[in-house]
Amino acid sequence: MTNLYLVRHAHSTYSADELNRPLSERGKEDARKVTEILKNESISVLISSPYKRAIQTIEGLAGIYGVDTVIEEDFKERILSEEPVDDFDSAIAKVWEDYSFSWEGGESNILAQNRGVRALEKVLERYEGKNIGIGTHGNIMVLIMNFLDKRFDFTFWKQLDMPDIYKLSFDNRRLIEVKRIWDRG
């Protein structure tokens, strides 16, 4: 059995610098809750998007488990567009309505999903039989989950918390269970 703990990053302080945007004070507090929730899950591998907010959300686990965080570029958030969009809600709805559509300089759902699934398959192959914590982002996380099970869609994405944690259990490479384990408490 391989268990992936997909962790959507905690709240961050907005800046245009996607790579280095840090967690907000609230996000840091929630990251401590993520650590508390996952501290007894026997995680032996930590992987993260290269984005600072994703790394910071799971970094407390590195000390508990005594492992380094492996950076996986393909778990970074989907690129919605090259330039900031005027209306984020309608822009994100459009790419979910048409999986092949992309805004200028952005990734379509198909492209982003393929990237995320490549990373997922690499993890499942490399770390079979292990418990793996993955720091990532809401859109790419749900696109990966959607590839595995279509019920994880735009409506599901809109209901995610920040942070949020989903445990995906695999037998060989076949998904057998998805369980939400985040509890804001």
Protein Blocks (a to p, Z undefined) as FASTA:
>chain_A
ZZddddddddddddfblmloccdfklmmmmmmmmmmmmmnopabdcddfbfklmmmmmmm
mmmnopacdddfklpccdfbfbdcfblmlmmmmmmmmmmbccehiacfklmmmmmmmmmm
mmmmmmgoiacdddddfklmmmmmmmmomklcfklmmmpccddddddddehjacfbdcdf
bdfZZ
